[in-house]
């Protein structure tokens, strides 16, 4: 057989799989030559999805710890002061990261969008902190898990994401569960609890805005300017009702500020890896028992 004869070797004949033909000179082929293949993108996409969900779980776990600190500090400090100190410490803890990343990390041409995000965040955190101080922790935690109910609607309207019938049914079931917990017609119902629902709607709006933001700004810039503008927004109301915090409270609020940055980083990483926000509601509800258990045991 001539050494110049060309052999065609089909590497894959599976259904719906691209067939790749490799041509080699028989005389030049060696045992060490590796076959040329076309990698299927599906496994990589599935892997990115799983990693994205894990980042979201991390976001939720950090949120549970933040809730505990906010509940404790909010019992003696005003809501505006807790919000101000939380994001003041968040801004301070981000400065080393920004400087280490270079001066370029401070550059942004989306200041109005950062301000809009900070307004939503300041209002949402403020209402949520007020809810923590006025409602049982189990009620607040349950109402906070209505965020996916609002987000599904917003994702469909603003992000044009497809929401199937199963998710709509799950959303309605979730809303029914919220009504059971709140018992609007019951003697124990407090209309002030509704502020937590309002904060959930603001957080959902912020999540949708974050999803739109992904890829248009660096993670560090998004985290830093969110903290900075939220601090500025909360400064005046905090000063009007300022109470000198103890050293222990300042330490906890510093942890809360760092936790706020880590919380947002996990969320942004998750959004960057998972294509649709509609994938998150089930993941969010998986942590609901842990959240209620941990917080209710601390504040019994």
HELIX and SHEET records of a PDB file:
HELIX    1   1 UNK A   26  UNK A   28  5                                   3    
HELIX    2   2 UNK A   41  UNK A   73  1                                  33    
HELIX    3   3 UNK A   79  UNK A  101  1                                  23    
HELIX    4   4 UNK A  103  UNK A  106  5                                   4    
HELIX    5   5 UNK A  111  UNK A  134  1                                  24    
HELIX    6   6 UNK A  137  UNK A  144  1                                   8    
HELIX    7   7 UNK A  147  UNK A  158  1                                  12    
HELIX    8   8 UNK A  165  UNK A  182  1                                  18    
HELIX    9   9 UNK A  191  UNK A  193  5                                   3    
HELIX   10  10 UNK A  194  UNK A  213  1                                  20    
HELIX   11  11 UNK A  219  UNK A  240  1                                  22    
HELIX   12  12 UNK A  247  UNK A  273  1                                  27    
HELIX   13  13 UNK A  277  UNK A  279  5                                   3    
HELIX   14  14 UNK A  281  UNK A  286  1                                   6    
HELIX   15  15 UNK A  288  UNK A  298  1                                  11    
SHEET    1   A 2 UNK A   6  UNK A  10  0                                        
SHEET    2   A 2 UNK A  21  UNK A  25 -1                                        
END                                                                             
